[in-house]
Amino acid sequence: MRVATVEQLLDVLDGLFEGGSDLTRRQNVDPWEQIFTRPDHPLNSDLPDVNLLDWHAAGLLPDGEGLTALDIGCGLGRNTRWLARQGYQTIGVDISAFAIVQARTRTTATEATFLESDFLREAVPGGPFDLVYDSGCFHHLPPHRRLSYLHALMACLKPGGLFGICTFAAGKMGSDVDDLALLKQGKLEGGIGYSADDLREIFADLEPLDSRPLRPLQILSEPAFTFAFLSASLFRRPL
Ligand SMILES: C[S@@+](CC[C@H](N)C(=O)[O-])C[C@H]1O[C@@H](n2cnc3c(N)ncnc32)[C@H](O)[C@@H]1O
């Protein structure tokens, strides 16, 4: 094969990450199933990310009545359900068939919709959305697939819409190896750590609204999902 399009170049670069190193591609054995079936795994949770609660309390994230939301790489649907409970008409998408079946089991039929779909390679139905959220999917992408992600994001986020993202925090969790070295070694080291500046640079077409490490929970606050090695950023797509 000789590369003639950007999509073909991205497919060729995918070939650098073999042997299950890339967790954002469909594989014969679903690596996420092994993670989600561990009862003690932190992602086997029903709690929403604490940054969602904080953005909502600060008035940065509106109530969702009459608005739509997409949860990218929704896993078992913990954030999808929280968004639906705030009134958003919400869809969660995930490449893991196991995760989608589990998410549906944990959710009442009218609450939210779940779809087995590859966000990088398949269009999401029902968009464009007022809010797009990603907790823990983006930081698993190989460097070149950020381009596919940006393309898919801009295709499904409304002008004026919000984009929230929670990733490994640079220096706390995830690889700090630069992109060229990651491509050369063909291993993602479990995920990439991002700083707020990295994300502002990558999502340069969006207006940054907020960036914060995930708040440790204080006594008497609502139960929520939080770890010191995660940070979250919120952006708005200009009109
Ligand atoms: C770290 S888990 C986070 C799950 C969930 N957001 C949570 O925080 O509980 C990452 C999720 O992204 C999903 N994922 C990875 N690549 C994807 C892709 N290309 N399209 C859709 N989902 C993807 C995985 O299947 C997995 O469920």
PDBQT file of the ligand as one rigid body, heavy atoms in Angstrom, charges set to zero:
ROOT
HETATM    1  C1  LIG A 301     -10.244   4.534  31.154  1.00  0.00    +0.000 C 
HETATM    2  S1  LIG A 301     -11.726   3.949  30.452  1.00  0.00    +0.000 S 
HETATM    3  C2  LIG A 301     -12.847   5.196  31.044  1.00  0.00    +0.000 C 
HETATM    4  C3  LIG A 301     -14.279   4.750  31.090  1.00  0.00    +0.000 C 
HETATM    5  C4  LIG A 301     -15.261   5.789  31.629  1.00  0.00    +0.000 C 
HETATM    6  N1  LIG A 301     -15.201   7.031  30.889  1.00  0.00    +0.000 N 
HETATM    7  C5  LIG A 301     -15.005   6.067  33.090  1.00  0.00    +0.000 C 
HETATM    8  O1  LIG A 301     -14.277   7.033  33.359  1.00  0.00    +0.000 OA
HETATM    9  O2  LIG A 301     -15.510   5.332  33.907  1.00  0.00    +0.000 OA
HETATM   10  C6  LIG A 301     -11.568   4.371  28.737  1.00  0.00    +0.000 C 
HETATM   11  C7  LIG A 301     -12.748   3.940  27.902  1.00  0.00    +0.000 C 
HETATM   12  O3  LIG A 301     -12.586   4.457  26.573  1.00  0.00    +0.000 OA
HETATM   13  C8  LIG A 301     -13.096   3.489  25.668  1.00  0.00    +0.000 C 
HETATM   14  N2  LIG A 301     -12.538   3.725  24.340  1.00  0.00    +0.000 N 
HETATM   15  C9  LIG A 301     -11.244   3.587  23.971  1.00  0.00    +0.000 A 
HETATM   16  N3  LIG A 301     -11.103   3.879  22.673  1.00  0.00    +0.000 NA
HETATM   17  C10 LIG A 301     -12.328   4.218  22.210  1.00  0.00    +0.000 A 
HETATM   18  C11 LIG A 301     -12.803   4.598  20.926  1.00  0.00    +0.000 A 
HETATM   19  N4  LIG A 301     -11.990   4.671  19.856  1.00  0.00    +0.000 N 
HETATM   20  N5  LIG A 301     -14.121   4.887  20.798  1.00  0.00    +0.000 NA
HETATM   21  C12 LIG A 301     -14.946   4.771  21.859  1.00  0.00    +0.000 A 
HETATM   22  N6  LIG A 301     -14.544   4.396  23.099  1.00  0.00    +0.000 NA
HETATM   23  C13 LIG A 301     -13.249   4.127  23.273  1.00  0.00    +0.000 A 
HETATM   24  C14 LIG A 301     -12.665   2.160  26.287  1.00  0.00    +0.000 C 
HETATM   25  O4  LIG A 301     -13.384   1.076  25.784  1.00  0.00    +0.000 OA
HETATM   26  C15 LIG A 301     -12.909   2.427  27.776  1.00  0.00    +0.000 C 
HETATM   27  O5  LIG A 301     -14.200   2.058  28.174  1.00  0.00    +0.000 OA
ENDROOT
TORSDOF 0
